[in-house]
Amino acid sequence: MSLSDSLYKEVILEHYQNPRFRGKLEPADLYEHGVNPLCGDELELTINLEGEKISEVRVNGKGCSISQASGSMMAEAIRGKTVSEAESILKRFKNMVLENEDPKFEEELEDLESMESVKKIPARIKCAVLPWNTLERALSKIPK
């Protein structure tokens, strides 16, 4: 399902104004801090695991609407998923934004498609990808 640009903006604004899973888990199984030094966006990601499943996730940060909305969407997308499923979503998201690939998101993940509009503003791509790069580093800490 393809969304119009105006709907993309509405989805991004909704996630920015009403972020999902905001805060910090203490204690947390995984912690990662992400920064975009070019614009000052910051993000703290905390995750708790139950075996292979991401049982809880929290995102805390400051920065532009794109980075904060992307963090909210990411948290919503990966909560309750297995690490493998989260890695798949992460890869599809980054390929959509960075490689112009069709992510083939399931209906429950269609909010993520709104970030595709960010490609029209190249300076904002790093903002959209910041939470996902932070997630990638956090998941890489899990022993395989």
DSSP file with accessible surface (Angstrom, degrees, kcal/mol):
  #  RESIDUE AA STRUCTURE BP1 BP2  ACC     N-H-->O    O-->H-N    N-H-->O    O-->H-N    TCO  KAPPA ALPHA  PHI   PSI    X-CA   Y-CA   Z-CA
    1    1 A M              0   0  157      0, 0.0     2,-0.4     0, 0.0   104,-0.1   0.000 360.0 360.0 360.0 124.6    0.0    0.0    0.0
    2    2 A S        -     0   0  104    112,-0.0     2,-0.3   111,-0.0   112,-0.0  -0.825 360.0-147.9 -99.1 135.4    1.5    3.3   -1.0
    3    3 A L        -     0   0   18     -2,-0.4     2,-0.1   107,-0.1     0, 0.0  -0.749  18.0-113.7-101.2 150.0    0.8    6.4    1.0
    4    4 A S     >  -     0   0   65     -2,-0.3     4,-2.6     1,-0.1     5,-0.2  -0.362  31.1-108.3 -75.4 161.6    0.5    9.9   -0.4
    5    5 A D  H  > S+     0   0   72      1,-0.2     4,-2.3     2,-0.2     5,-0.2   0.882 119.9  52.4 -58.4 -39.8    3.0   12.6    0.6
    6    6 A S  H  > S+     0   0   72      1,-0.2     4,-1.9     2,-0.2    -1,-0.2   0.903 110.7  47.3 -66.6 -36.7    0.5   14.4    2.8
    7    7 A L  H  > S+     0   0   65      2,-0.2     4,-2.6     1,-0.2    -2,-0.2   0.895 108.3  55.9 -69.7 -37.4   -0.3   11.2    4.6
    8    8 A Y  H  X S+     0   0   13     -4,-2.6     4,-2.5     1,-0.2    -2,-0.2   0.943 108.5  48.0 -54.6 -48.7    3.4   10.5    5.0
    9    9 A K  H  X S+     0   0  150     -4,-2.3     4,-2.6     1,-0.2    -1,-0.2   0.897 110.5  51.4 -62.4 -39.4    3.8   13.8    6.7
   10   10 A E  H  X S+     0   0  123     -4,-1.9     4,-2.5     2,-0.2    -1,-0.2   0.906 110.3  48.6 -63.4 -42.9    0.8   13.1    9.0
   11   11 A V  H  X S+     0   0   18     -4,-2.6     4,-2.2     2,-0.2    -2,-0.2   0.933 113.3  46.9 -64.7 -45.1    2.2    9.8   10.0
   12   12 A I  H  X S+     0   0   11     -4,-2.5     4,-2.1    -5,-0.2    -2,-0.2   0.940 113.8  47.9 -62.4 -46.2    5.6   11.3   10.8
   13   13 A L  H  X S+     0   0   84     -4,-2.6     4,-2.9     1,-0.2     5,-0.3   0.906 109.5  53.6 -62.7 -40.5    4.1   14.2   12.7
   14   14 A E  H  X S+     0   0   80     -4,-2.5     4,-2.1     1,-0.2    -1,-0.2   0.925 111.3  45.1 -60.6 -45.1    1.8   11.8   14.7
   15   15 A H  H  < S+     0   0    0     -4,-2.2    -1,-0.2     2,-0.2    -2,-0.2   0.849 114.2  50.0 -68.5 -33.2    4.9    9.7   15.8
   16   16 A Y  H  < S+     0   0  103     -4,-2.1    -2,-0.2    -5,-0.2    -1,-0.2   0.932 116.8  39.2 -69.8 -44.7    6.8   12.8   16.7
   17   17 A Q  H  < S+     0   0  119     -4,-2.9    -2,-0.2     1,-0.3    -1,-0.2   0.787 130.5  29.2 -77.2 -28.0    4.0   14.4   18.8
   18   18 A N  S  < S-     0   0   83     -4,-2.1    -1,-0.3    -5,-0.3    -2,-0.1  -0.592  84.8-166.4-130.9  67.9    3.0   11.1   20.4
   19   19 A P        -     0   0   48      0, 0.0     3,-0.5     0, 0.0     2,-0.3  -0.296  14.8-131.1 -63.3 139.5    6.1    8.9   20.5
   20   20 A R  S    S+     0   0   59      1,-0.2    39,-0.2    49,-0.1    55,-0.2  -0.680  81.9   6.3 -87.7 144.3    5.6    5.2   21.2
   21   21 A F  S    S+     0   0   56     -2,-0.3    38,-2.6     1,-0.2     2,-0.2   0.867  83.7 175.9  54.5  44.7    7.7    3.4   23.9
   22   22 A R  B     +a   59   0A 105     -3,-0.5     2,-0.3    36,-0.2    38,-0.2  -0.559  35.3  43.9 -78.6 142.5    9.4    6.6   25.1
   23   23 A G  S    S-     0   0   21     36,-1.6     2,-0.4    -2,-0.2    23,-0.2  -0.861  83.4 -69.3 126.9-158.9   11.7    6.4   28.1
   24   24 A K        -     0   0   92     -2,-0.3     2,-0.4    21,-0.1    35,-0.1  -0.999  30.4-134.2-142.9 131.7   14.5    4.2   29.4
   25   25 A L        -     0   0   23     -2,-0.4     3,-0.1    33,-0.2    22,-0.1  -0.750  23.7-140.9 -85.7 131.1   14.4    0.6   30.7
   26   26 A E  S    S+     0   0  156     -2,-0.4     2,-0.1     1,-0.3    -2,-0.0  -0.958  89.4  23.2-137.8 117.8   16.4    0.1   33.9
   27   27 A P  S    S-     0   0  118      0, 0.0     2,-0.4     0, 0.0    -1,-0.3   0.658  90.8-176.2 -76.4 163.3   17.8   -2.5   34.0
   28   28 A A        -     0   0   34     -2,-0.1    20,-0.2    -3,-0.1     3,-0.1  -0.966  30.2-146.6-126.4 142.7   18.2   -3.1   30.3
   29   29 A D  S    S+     0   0   95     18,-1.2     2,-0.4    -2,-0.4    19,-0.2   0.837  92.5  27.1 -72.4 -35.7   19.6   -6.1   28.6
   30   30 A L  E     +B   47   0A  15     17,-2.4    17,-2.2    -3,-0.1     2,-0.4  -0.993  66.8 179.5-130.8 138.6   20.9   -4.0   25.7
   31   31 A Y  E     +B   46   0A  90     -2,-0.4     2,-0.3    15,-0.2    15,-0.2  -1.000   5.8 167.7-136.3 136.5   21.8   -0.3   25.7
   32   32 A E  E     -B   45   0A  29     13,-2.2    13,-3.0    -2,-0.4     2,-0.5  -0.989  19.4-152.6-148.5 143.3   23.1    1.8   22.8
   33   33 A H  E     -B   44   0A  67     -2,-0.3     2,-0.4    11,-0.2    11,-0.2  -0.959  14.4-167.5-116.3 129.3   23.5    5.5   22.4
   34   34 A G  E     -B   43   0A   0      9,-3.3     9,-2.5    -2,-0.5     2,-0.4  -0.947   5.5-178.1-120.7 142.2   23.3    7.0   18.9
   35   35 A V  E     -B   42   0A  68     -2,-0.4     7,-0.2     7,-0.2     3,-0.1  -0.998  22.0-154.1-138.1 139.0   24.3   10.5   17.8
   36   36 A N  E >>> -B   41   0A  12      5,-2.7     4,-2.7    -2,-0.4     3,-1.0  -0.908  14.3-169.2-107.4  99.0   24.2   12.3   14.5
   37   37 A P  T 345S+     0   0  114      0, 0.0    -1,-0.1     0, 0.0     5,-0.0   0.744  78.6  65.9 -65.0 -20.1   27.0   14.9   14.9
   38   38 A L  T 345S+     0   0  138      1,-0.2    -2,-0.0    -3,-0.1    -3,-0.0   0.853 123.3  10.9 -70.1 -34.5   26.0   16.8   11.8
   39   39 A C  T <45S-     0   0   66     -3,-1.0    -1,-0.2     2,-0.1    25,-0.0   0.498 101.5-113.1-123.2  -8.9   22.7   17.9   13.2
   40   40 A G  T  <5 +     0   0   40     -4,-2.7    22,-0.1     1,-0.3     2,-0.1   0.498  56.6 156.5  90.8   2.9   22.8   17.1   16.9
   41   41 A D  E   < -B   36   0A   4     -5,-0.6    -5,-2.7    22,-0.1     2,-0.3  -0.402  19.8-170.6 -62.0 139.4   20.2   14.4   17.0
   42   42 A E  E     -BC  35  62A  64     20,-2.9    20,-1.6    -7,-0.2     2,-0.3  -0.976   9.3-177.5-133.4 150.3   20.6   12.0   19.9
   43   43 A L  E     -BC  34  61A   2     -9,-2.5    -9,-3.3    -2,-0.3     2,-0.5  -0.987  13.2-161.0-150.5 133.4   19.0    8.7   20.8
   44   44 A E  E     -BC  33  60A  45     16,-3.8    16,-2.5    -2,-0.3     2,-0.5  -0.977  15.1-166.3-111.8 130.3   19.2    6.3   23.7
   45   45 A L  E     -BC  32  59A   0    -13,-3.0   -13,-2.2    -2,-0.5     2,-0.4  -0.968   7.4-178.9-120.6 126.2   17.9    2.8   23.0
   46   46 A T  E     -BC  31  58A   2     12,-2.4    12,-2.5    -2,-0.5     2,-0.4  -0.985   5.6-177.1-124.9 138.7   17.2    0.2   25.7
   47   47 A I  E     -BC  30  57A   1    -17,-2.2   -17,-2.4    -2,-0.4   -18,-1.2  -0.997  14.0-158.5-136.1 138.7   16.0   -3.3   25.1
   48   48 A N  E     - C   0  56A  36      8,-2.5     8,-1.6    -2,-0.4     7,-1.4  -0.947  17.2-154.5-114.1 140.9   15.0   -6.2   27.3
   49   49 A L  E     - C   0  54A  38     -2,-0.4     2,-0.5     5,-0.2     5,-0.2  -0.859  18.8-163.3-114.9 147.2   15.0   -9.7   25.9
   50   50 A E  E >  S- C   0  53A 128      3,-2.6     3,-2.1    -2,-0.3     2,-0.3  -0.908  76.3 -58.8-122.0  96.5   13.1  -12.9   26.8
   51   51 A G  T 3  S-     0   0   70     -2,-0.5     4,-0.1     1,-0.3     0, 0.0  -0.506 121.7 -15.8  64.6-121.7   15.2  -15.5   25.0
   52   52 A E  T 3  S+     0   0  117     -2,-0.3    31,-2.6    -3,-0.1     2,-0.4   0.419 120.1  96.3 -90.8  -0.1   15.2  -14.6   21.3
   53   53 A K  E <  S-DC  82  50A  96     -3,-2.1    -3,-2.6    29,-0.3     2,-1.1  -0.747  74.4-131.0 -99.9 138.9   12.2  -12.2   21.7
   54   54 A I  E     + C   0  49A   0     27,-3.3    26,-3.0    -2,-0.4    -5,-0.2  -0.759  32.1 175.3 -82.6 100.9   12.4   -8.4   22.2
   55   55 A S  E     +     0   0A  20     -7,-1.4     2,-0.3    -2,-1.1    -6,-0.2   0.854  62.5  10.9 -81.1 -35.7   10.0   -8.2   25.2
   56   56 A E  E     - C   0  48A  51     -8,-1.6    -8,-2.5    -3,-0.2     2,-0.3  -0.996  60.9-179.2-143.6 148.5   10.4   -4.5   25.8
   57   57 A V  E     - C   0  47A   0     -2,-0.3     2,-0.4   -10,-0.2   -10,-0.2  -0.994   2.5-173.8-146.3 141.1   12.0   -1.5   24.1
   58   58 A R  E     - C   0  46A  64    -12,-2.5   -12,-2.4    -2,-0.3     2,-0.4  -0.998   5.9-162.2-137.2 144.0   12.3    2.1   25.0
   59   59 A V  E     +aC  22  45A   5    -38,-2.6   -36,-1.6    -2,-0.4     2,-0.4  -0.987   9.8 177.0-125.9 131.1   13.6    5.1   23.0
   60   60 A N  E     + C   0  44A  57    -16,-2.5   -16,-3.8    -2,-0.4     2,-0.3  -0.999  23.5 120.4-132.3 134.8   14.7    8.3   24.5
   61   61 A G  E     - C   0  43A  16     -2,-0.4     2,-0.3   -18,-0.3   -18,-0.2  -0.989  43.7-125.8-172.4-179.5   16.1   11.2   22.6
   62   62 A K  E     + C   0  42A 134    -20,-1.6   -20,-2.9    -2,-0.3     2,-0.3  -0.986  52.6  78.5-144.6 148.3   16.2   14.7   21.3
   63   63 A G  S    S-     0   0   32     -2,-0.3   -23,-0.1   -22,-0.2   -22,-0.1  -0.964  73.3 -12.8 150.0-162.1   16.4   16.1   17.8
   64   64 A C     >  -     0   0   23     -2,-0.3     4,-2.2     1,-0.1     5,-0.3  -0.106  64.0-105.6 -71.1 165.7   14.4   16.7   14.7
   65   65 A S  H  > S+     0   0   41      1,-0.2     4,-2.6     2,-0.2     5,-0.3   0.853 117.5  56.8 -61.4 -33.9   10.9   15.3   14.0
   66   66 A I  H  > S+     0   0   20      2,-0.2     4,-2.5     1,-0.2    -1,-0.2   0.954 109.8  41.9 -65.4 -50.3   12.4   12.8   11.5
   67   67 A S  H  > S+     0   0    0      1,-0.2     4,-2.0     2,-0.2    -2,-0.2   0.918 118.3  45.9 -65.8 -40.5   14.8   11.2   13.9
   68   68 A Q  H  X S+     0   0   12     -4,-2.2     4,-1.9     2,-0.2    -1,-0.2   0.905 114.4  46.9 -71.1 -40.7   12.3   11.1   16.8
   69   69 A A  H  X S+     0   0    0     -4,-2.6     4,-2.7    -5,-0.3     5,-0.2   0.913 111.0  52.8 -65.9 -40.0    9.5    9.8   14.7
   70   70 A S  H  X S+     0   0    0     -4,-2.5     4,-2.6    -5,-0.3    -2,-0.2   0.902 108.4  50.8 -63.1 -39.4   11.7    7.2   13.1
   71   71 A G  H  X S+     0   0    0     -4,-2.0     4,-2.5     2,-0.2    -1,-0.2   0.904 110.6  49.0 -63.5 -41.0   12.7    6.0   16.6
   72   72 A S  H  X S+     0   0    2     -4,-1.9     4,-2.3     2,-0.2    -2,-0.2   0.932 112.8  46.9 -63.4 -46.1    9.1    5.7   17.6
   73   73 A M  H  X S+     0   0    3     -4,-2.7     4,-2.3     1,-0.2    -2,-0.2   0.897 111.7  51.6 -63.1 -40.8    8.2    3.8   14.5
   74   74 A M  H  X S+     0   0    0     -4,-2.6     4,-2.1    -5,-0.2     5,-0.2   0.945 110.0  48.1 -62.0 -48.5   11.2    1.5   15.0
   75   75 A A  H  X S+     0   0    0     -4,-2.5     4,-1.8     1,-0.2    -2,-0.2   0.923 113.2  48.2 -59.5 -44.1   10.3    0.7   18.6
   76   76 A E  H  < S+     0   0   77     -4,-2.3    -1,-0.2     1,-0.2    -2,-0.2   0.882 112.4  50.3 -62.7 -37.5    6.7    0.0   17.6
   77   77 A A  H  < S+     0   0    5     -4,-2.3    -1,-0.2    -5,-0.2    -2,-0.2   0.832 116.7  36.8 -72.4 -33.5    7.9   -2.3   14.8
   78   78 A I  H >< S+     0   0    0     -4,-2.1     3,-2.2    -5,-0.1   -24,-0.3   0.679  83.9 110.3 -99.0 -17.9   10.3   -4.4   16.8
   79   79 A R  T 3< S+     0   0  103     -4,-1.8   -24,-0.2     1,-0.3     3,-0.1  -0.375  91.6  12.4 -62.7 129.6    8.6   -4.8   20.1
   80   80 A G  T 3  S+     0   0   38    -26,-3.0    -1,-0.3     1,-0.3     2,-0.2   0.360 104.5 115.9  86.7  -6.1    7.4   -8.4   20.5
   81   81 A K  S <  S-     0   0   40     -3,-2.2   -27,-3.3   -27,-0.2    -1,-0.3  -0.552  70.7-106.8 -90.6 160.1    9.4   -9.6   17.5
   82   82 A T  B  >  -D   53   0A  47    -29,-0.3     4,-2.7    -2,-0.2   -29,-0.3  -0.410  34.2-108.2 -74.7 162.9   12.3  -12.1   17.6
   83   83 A V  H  > S+     0   0    4    -31,-2.6     4,-2.6     1,-0.2     5,-0.2   0.922 122.6  52.6 -58.6 -41.5   15.8  -10.7   17.2
   84   84 A S  H  > S+     0   0   76    -32,-0.2     4,-1.9     1,-0.2    -1,-0.2   0.913 109.7  47.5 -61.7 -43.3   15.9  -12.3   13.7
   85   85 A E  H  > S+     0   0   94      2,-0.2     4,-2.4     1,-0.2    -1,-0.2   0.910 111.6  51.0 -64.6 -41.0   12.6  -10.6   12.8
   86   86 A A  H  X S+     0   0    0     -4,-2.7     4,-2.8     1,-0.2    -2,-0.2   0.905 108.6  51.7 -63.1 -39.8   13.8   -7.3   14.1
   87   87 A E  H  X S+     0   0   65     -4,-2.6     4,-2.5     1,-0.2    -1,-0.2   0.885 109.2  50.8 -64.6 -37.0   17.0   -7.7   12.0
   88   88 A S  H  X S+     0   0   55     -4,-1.9     4,-2.5     2,-0.2    -2,-0.2   0.924 111.5  46.7 -65.4 -44.8   14.9   -8.4    8.9
   89   89 A I  H  X S+     0   0    3     -4,-2.4     4,-2.8     2,-0.2    -2,-0.2   0.932 112.4  51.5 -62.1 -44.4   12.8   -5.3    9.5
   90   90 A L  H  X S+     0   0    9     -4,-2.8     4,-2.7     1,-0.2     5,-0.2   0.936 111.0  47.1 -57.2 -49.1   15.9   -3.2   10.1
   91   91 A K  H  X S+     0   0  135     -4,-2.5     4,-2.5     1,-0.2    -1,-0.2   0.925 113.4  47.7 -62.1 -44.7   17.5   -4.5    6.8
   92   92 A R  H  X S+     0   0   50     -4,-2.5     4,-2.0     2,-0.2    -1,-0.2   0.898 112.3  50.1 -65.1 -39.0   14.4   -3.8    4.8
   93   93 A F  H  X S+     0   0    0     -4,-2.8     4,-2.3     2,-0.2     5,-0.2   0.955 113.1  44.8 -62.4 -51.1   14.0   -0.3    6.3
   94   94 A K  H  X>S+     0   0   33     -4,-2.7     4,-3.3     1,-0.2     5,-0.5   0.894 112.7  51.6 -63.6 -38.0   17.6    0.7    5.6
   95   95 A N  H  X5S+     0   0   38     -4,-2.5     6,-1.9    -5,-0.2     4,-1.5   0.872 109.4  51.5 -66.0 -34.1   17.4   -0.8    2.1
   96   96 A M  H  X5S+     0   0    0     -4,-2.0     4,-0.6     4,-0.2    -2,-0.2   0.945 119.8  33.7 -64.8 -47.1   14.2    1.3    1.4
   97   97 A V  H  <5S+     0   0    3     -4,-2.3    -2,-0.2    -5,-0.1    -3,-0.2   0.894 132.0  28.6 -79.1 -40.1   15.8    4.5    2.6
   98   98 A L  H  <5S+     0   0   84     -4,-3.3    -3,-0.2    -5,-0.2    -2,-0.2   0.769 131.6  29.5 -95.2 -28.8   19.4    4.0    1.4
   99   99 A E  H  <<S-     0   0  122     -4,-1.5    -3,-0.2    -5,-0.5    -2,-0.1   0.337  96.3-121.8-115.9   0.5   19.1    1.7   -1.6
  100  100 A N     <  +     0   0  119     -4,-0.6     2,-0.3    -5,-0.2    -4,-0.2   0.810  59.1 152.3  62.7  31.8   15.6    2.6   -3.0
  101  101 A E        -     0   0   98     -6,-1.9    -1,-0.2    -9,-0.1    -2,-0.1  -0.663  54.9-107.7 -92.1 151.4   14.4   -1.0   -2.6
  102  102 A D        -     0   0  109     -2,-0.3    -6,-0.0     1,-0.2    -1,-0.0  -0.655  26.8-157.0 -74.4 119.9   10.7   -1.9   -2.0
  103  103 A P        -     0   0    8      0, 0.0    -1,-0.2     0, 0.0   -11,-0.1   0.678  14.6-144.8 -76.7 -16.2   10.6   -3.1    1.6
  104  104 A K        -     0   0  152      1,-0.2     2,-0.2   -12,-0.1    -2,-0.1   0.932  28.1-169.8  50.7  49.9    7.5   -5.2    1.2
  105  105 A F        -     0   0   19      1,-0.1    -1,-0.2  -104,-0.1     5,-0.1  -0.491  21.7-115.8 -71.8 142.1    6.3   -4.3    4.7
  106  106 A E    >   -     0   0   92     -2,-0.2     3,-2.0     1,-0.1     4,-0.3  -0.283  36.4 -99.8 -66.4 161.3    3.4   -6.1    6.1
  107  107 A E  G >  S+     0   0  161      1,-0.3     3,-1.7     2,-0.2     4,-0.2   0.870 123.1  60.0 -55.2 -37.6    0.3   -4.0    6.9
  108  108 A E  G 3  S+     0   0  132      1,-0.3    -1,-0.3     2,-0.1     3,-0.2   0.692 109.5  43.8 -66.8 -15.0    1.2   -3.7   10.5
  109  109 A L  G X  S+     0   0    7     -3,-2.0     3,-1.9     1,-0.1     4,-0.4   0.273  76.8 112.1-110.2  10.7    4.5   -2.1    9.6
  110  110 A E  G X   +     0   0   45     -3,-1.7     3,-1.3     1,-0.3     4,-0.5   0.748  63.3  72.4 -65.1 -20.7    3.2    0.3    6.9
  111  111 A D  G >  S+     0   0   47      1,-0.3     3,-1.7    -4,-0.2     4,-0.4   0.864  88.5  65.0 -57.0 -32.5    3.9    3.4    9.1
  112  112 A L  G X  S+     0   0    3     -3,-1.9     3,-1.6     1,-0.3     4,-0.3   0.820  87.9  68.3 -60.6 -29.1    7.6    2.7    8.3
  113  113 A E  G X  S+     0   0   18     -3,-1.3     3,-1.8    -4,-0.4     4,-0.4   0.755  83.0  73.4 -62.9 -23.2    6.9    3.4    4.6
  114  114 A S  G X  S+     0   0    0     -3,-1.7     3,-1.2    -4,-0.5    -1,-0.3   0.808  86.0  64.5 -62.3 -25.8    6.3    7.1    5.5
  115  115 A M  G X  S+     0   0    0     -3,-1.6     3,-1.4    -4,-0.4     4,-0.4   0.659  81.3  79.8 -72.5 -12.6   10.1    7.5    6.0
  116  116 A E  G X  S+     0   0   54     -3,-1.8     3,-1.5    -4,-0.3    -1,-0.2   0.852  82.2  65.0 -61.2 -30.7   10.5    6.7    2.3
  117  117 A S  G X  S+     0   0   22     -3,-1.2     3,-1.6    -4,-0.4    -1,-0.3   0.739  84.7  74.4 -65.2 -19.6    9.5   10.4    1.6
  118  118 A V  G X  S+     0   0    3     -3,-1.4     3,-2.6     1,-0.3     6,-0.3   0.786  77.1  76.0 -65.9 -24.1   12.7   11.4    3.4
  119  119 A K  G <  S+     0   0   46     -3,-1.5    -1,-0.3    -4,-0.4    -2,-0.2   0.765  83.5  66.5 -59.4 -23.0   14.7   10.4    0.4
  120  120 A K  G <  S+     0   0  137     -3,-1.6    -1,-0.3     1,-0.3    -2,-0.2   0.642 102.5  49.0 -72.0 -14.5   13.5   13.6   -1.3
  121  121 A I  S X  S-     0   0   95     -3,-2.6     3,-2.7    -4,-0.2     4,-0.5  -0.790  73.6-170.6-124.5  84.9   15.6   15.5    1.3
  122  122 A P  G >> S+     0   0   96      0, 0.0     3,-1.3     0, 0.0     4,-0.5   0.804  82.3  62.4 -51.4 -32.7   19.0   13.9    1.3
  123  123 A A  G 34 S+     0   0   86      1,-0.3     4,-0.3     2,-0.1     3,-0.2   0.735 102.9  52.3 -65.9 -19.1   20.2   15.9    4.3
  124  124 A R  G <> S+     0   0   88     -3,-2.7     4,-1.9    -6,-0.3    -1,-0.3   0.523  82.9  87.5 -95.2  -6.1   17.4   14.1    6.4
  125  125 A I  H <> S+     0   0   35     -3,-1.3     4,-2.0    -4,-0.5     5,-0.2   0.928  88.1  51.5 -61.0 -42.9   18.3   10.6    5.4
  126  126 A K  H  X S+     0   0  127     -4,-0.5     4,-1.5     1,-0.2    -1,-0.2   0.838 107.0  55.2 -64.3 -30.0   20.8   10.3    8.3
  127  127 A C  H  4 S+     0   0    3     -4,-0.3    -1,-0.2     1,-0.2    -2,-0.2   0.926 109.8  45.4 -65.5 -44.6   18.1   11.5   10.7
  128  128 A A  H  < S+     0   0    0     -4,-1.9     4,-0.4     1,-0.2    -2,-0.2   0.839 116.5  45.2 -67.6 -33.5   15.7    8.8    9.6
  129  129 A V  H  X S+     0   0    4     -4,-2.0     4,-2.7    -5,-0.2     3,-0.4   0.695  88.2  89.1 -88.2 -17.7   18.4    6.1    9.8
  130  130 A L  H  X S+     0   0   11     -4,-1.5     4,-2.2     1,-0.2     5,-0.2   0.899  89.8  45.4 -50.1 -52.3   19.9    7.1   13.2
  131  131 A P  H  > S+     0   0    0      0, 0.0     4,-2.4     0, 0.0    -1,-0.2   0.899 114.2  50.0 -60.4 -36.0   17.6    4.9   15.3
  132  132 A W  H  > S+     0   0    0     -4,-0.4     4,-2.4    -3,-0.4    -2,-0.2   0.875 109.5  49.4 -71.9 -37.7   18.0    2.0   13.0
  133  133 A N  H  X S+     0   0   52     -4,-2.7     4,-2.1     2,-0.2    -1,-0.2   0.885 111.5  51.1 -65.2 -37.4   21.9    2.3   13.1
  134  134 A T  H  X S+     0   0    0     -4,-2.2     4,-2.3    -5,-0.3    -2,-0.2   0.918 110.4  48.5 -65.5 -43.0   21.6    2.4   16.9
  135  135 A L  H  X S+     0   0    0     -4,-2.4     4,-3.0     2,-0.2     5,-0.3   0.918 108.2  54.7 -60.6 -44.5   19.4   -0.7   16.9
  136  136 A E  H  X S+     0   0   90     -4,-2.4     4,-1.6     1,-0.2    -2,-0.2   0.915 110.0  45.9 -57.9 -44.6   21.9   -2.5   14.6
  137  137 A R  H  X S+     0   0   97     -4,-2.1     4,-0.5     2,-0.2    -1,-0.2   0.906 112.7  50.9 -65.8 -39.9   24.8   -1.8   17.0
  138  138 A A  H >< S+     0   0    0     -4,-2.3     3,-1.3     1,-0.2    -2,-0.2   0.941 111.2  47.1 -62.6 -47.0   22.7   -2.9   20.0
  139  139 A L  H >< S+     0   0    3     -4,-3.0     3,-1.6     1,-0.3    -1,-0.2   0.799 101.4  66.0 -67.2 -27.0   21.7   -6.2   18.4
  140  140 A S  H 3< S+     0   0   88     -4,-1.6    -1,-0.3    -5,-0.3    -2,-0.2   0.690  91.2  65.8 -69.0 -14.0   25.3   -6.8   17.3
  141  141 A K  T << S+     0   0  117     -3,-1.3    -1,-0.3    -4,-0.5    -2,-0.2   0.580  77.0 100.8 -81.6 -11.5   26.1   -7.2   21.1
  142  142 A I  S <  S-     0   0   22     -3,-1.6     2,-0.1    -4,-0.2  -112,-0.0  -0.655  83.6-117.0 -76.3 123.7   23.9  -10.3   21.4
  143  143 A P              0   0  119      0, 0.0    -2,-0.1     0, 0.0    -1,-0.1  -0.373 360.0 360.0 -61.5 135.4   26.2  -13.4   21.4
  144  144 A K              0   0  190     -4,-0.1    -4,-0.0    -2,-0.1     0, 0.0  -0.640 360.0 360.0 -94.2 360.0   25.5  -15.6   18.4
